[in-house]
Amino acid sequence: LAFYVGLAHHICNLLIETVALYLEADDKSSTKTANALLLSLLDILHCVLSYAANIVRQTLQAQKSGTGGDTQAAEDLLLISKPLTDLISLLIQLLPSEDTEIFVSASQCLSLLVQLYGGSSQENMSPENMVSFAEVLKSKKDPRQLKLLLRIIKRLVS
């Protein structure tokens, strides 16, 4: 867990700045650069969240099977990763992106975040975020993508 301390804050800061660049990019070259950086950071975020989700899942499975499991390590990991919940609104704002890769990456990260933390903050259901969800739900046709989005909304609400 030692490597994990501070990582969440750095990822948050980098993603916040990069999303601002991405959303404000007005010419082709700056859009392309911001897009590439954003995809890389979303990939890192996805890896960090997948790691945390796997540790939590393994701990829960060990508890169910009666073999124990280090619940303290899983709880510590969730606490250390908690700052990443600040990215929920940011990820919601990325969902309507015209770039399919950004939509896929943002929705996967968002899904993992709400699996780990649920609707930990009411601000995630802001009117601005609801507009983003409405836009993306209207634009997507793939049933799997729609199902994922509806699961995310359900977890944010509960």
C-alpha positions as CSV (number, residue, x, y, z in Angstrom):
1,L,0.0,0.0,0.0
2,A,3.0,2.3,0.5
3,F,3.2,3.1,-3.3
4,Y,-0.5,3.9,-3.3
5,V,-0.3,6.8,-0.7
6,G,-0.4,10.1,-2.6
7,L,-1.1,8.4,-5.9
8,A,-4.8,9.2,-5.7
9,H,-4.1,12.9,-5.2
10,H,-1.7,13.1,-8.1
11,I,-4.1,11.3,-10.4
12,C,-6.9,13.6,-9.4
13,N,-4.9,16.7,-10.0
14,L,-3.6,15.6,-13.3
15,L,-7.0,14.5,-14.5
16,I,-8.7,17.8,-13.4
17,E,-6.1,19.8,-15.3
18,T,-6.1,17.6,-18.4
19,V,-9.9,17.5,-18.6
20,A,-9.9,21.3,-18.5
21,L,-7.4,21.3,-21.4
22,Y,-9.4,18.8,-23.3
23,L,-12.7,20.7,-22.9
24,E,-11.1,24.0,-23.8
25,A,-9.0,22.8,-26.7
26,D,-10.0,24.7,-29.8
27,D,-7.6,23.7,-32.6
28,K,-6.8,20.3,-34.0
29,S,-3.3,19.9,-32.6
30,S,-4.2,20.9,-29.0
31,T,-7.3,18.7,-29.1
32,K,-5.2,15.8,-30.3
33,T,-2.6,16.3,-27.6
34,A,-5.2,16.8,-24.8
35,N,-7.0,13.7,-26.1
36,A,-3.9,11.5,-26.0
37,L,-3.0,12.7,-22.5
38,L,-6.5,12.2,-21.3
39,L,-6.7,8.7,-22.6
40,S,-3.4,7.8,-20.9
41,L,-4.5,9.2,-17.6
42,L,-7.9,7.5,-17.8
43,D,-6.0,4.2,-18.5
44,I,-3.9,4.8,-15.3
45,L,-7.0,5.6,-13.3
46,H,-8.7,2.4,-14.6
47,C,-5.6,0.3,-13.5
48,V,-5.6,1.9,-10.1
49,L,-9.4,1.3,-9.6
50,S,-9.2,-2.2,-11.0
51,Y,-6.4,-3.0,-8.5
52,A,-8.5,-1.7,-5.6
53,A,-11.7,-3.5,-6.8
54,N,-9.7,-6.8,-7.1
55,I,-8.3,-6.5,-3.6
56,V,-11.8,-5.7,-2.2
57,R,-13.3,-8.5,-4.2
58,Q,-10.7,-11.0,-3.1
59,T,-11.2,-10.0,0.6
60,L,-15.0,-10.4,0.3
61,Q,-14.6,-13.8,-1.3
62,A,-12.2,-14.9,1.4
63,Q,-14.6,-13.8,4.1
64,K,-17.5,-15.7,2.4
65,S,-15.5,-18.9,2.1
66,G,-14.3,-18.6,5.7
67,T,-10.6,-18.4,4.9
68,G,-10.4,-15.0,6.4
69,G,-8.9,-12.3,4.3
70,D,-7.1,-9.1,5.2
71,T,-10.1,-6.8,5.7
72,Q,-7.8,-4.1,7.2
73,A,-5.7,-3.9,4.0
74,A,-8.9,-3.6,1.9
75,E,-10.4,-0.9,4.1
76,D,-7.1,1.0,4.1
77,L,-6.9,0.8,0.3
78,L,-10.5,2.1,0.0
79,L,-9.7,5.0,2.4
80,I,-6.5,5.9,0.5
81,S,-8.4,5.8,-2.8
82,K,-11.3,7.9,-1.5
83,P,-10.0,11.1,-3.1
84,L,-10.7,9.5,-6.5
85,T,-14.4,10.0,-5.8
86,D,-13.8,13.7,-6.6
87,L,-13.5,12.6,-10.2
88,I,-17.0,11.2,-10.5
89,S,-18.5,14.5,-11.8
90,L,-15.6,15.0,-14.1
91,L,-16.0,11.6,-15.6
92,I,-19.7,12.2,-16.0
93,Q,-18.9,15.3,-18.0
94,L,-16.7,13.3,-20.3
95,L,-19.4,10.8,-21.2
96,P,-21.0,12.8,-24.0
97,S,-17.6,13.1,-25.7
98,E,-17.7,12.5,-29.4
99,D,-14.5,10.4,-29.0
100,T,-15.6,6.8,-28.5
101,E,-12.4,5.9,-26.7
102,I,-12.9,8.7,-24.2
103,F,-16.5,7.6,-23.6
104,V,-15.5,3.9,-23.1
105,S,-12.6,4.8,-20.7
106,A,-14.6,7.3,-18.7
107,S,-17.6,5.0,-18.4
108,Q,-15.3,2.1,-17.2
109,C,-13.6,4.2,-14.6
110,L,-16.9,5.7,-13.5
111,S,-18.4,2.2,-13.2
112,L,-15.5,1.0,-11.0
113,L,-15.8,4.2,-8.8
114,V,-19.5,3.7,-8.2
115,Q,-19.0,0.0,-7.5
116,L,-16.4,0.8,-4.8
117,Y,-18.1,3.9,-3.3
118,G,-21.7,4.1,-4.6
119,G,-23.4,7.5,-4.5
120,S,-21.1,8.9,-1.8
121,S,-22.0,12.5,-2.7
122,Q,-25.3,14.1,-3.8
123,E,-23.3,16.6,-5.9
124,N,-22.8,13.8,-8.4
125,M,-26.5,14.1,-9.2
126,S,-26.3,17.8,-10.1
127,P,-28.4,19.2,-12.9
128,E,-25.2,19.5,-15.1
129,N,-24.4,15.9,-14.6
130,M,-28.0,14.8,-15.3
131,V,-27.8,16.7,-18.6
132,S,-24.6,14.8,-19.5
133,F,-26.3,11.5,-18.7
134,A,-29.4,12.5,-20.7
135,E,-27.3,13.4,-23.7
136,V,-25.3,10.2,-23.6
137,L,-28.3,8.0,-23.1
138,K,-30.0,9.6,-26.1
139,S,-26.9,9.2,-28.3
140,K,-25.9,5.6,-27.5
141,K,-27.5,2.7,-29.3
142,D,-25.4,-0.2,-28.0
143,P,-27.4,-2.1,-25.4
144,R,-24.3,-2.9,-23.4
145,Q,-23.3,0.7,-23.2
146,L,-26.8,1.7,-22.2
147,K,-27.0,-1.0,-19.6
148,L,-23.6,0.1,-18.1
149,L,-24.8,3.8,-18.0
150,L,-28.1,2.8,-16.2
151,R,-26.1,0.7,-13.7
152,I,-23.9,3.7,-13.0
153,I,-26.9,5.9,-12.4
154,K,-28.6,3.3,-10.2
155,R,-25.5,3.1,-8.0
156,L,-25.1,6.9,-7.9
157,V,-28.7,7.2,-6.7
158,S,-28.6,4.5,-4.1
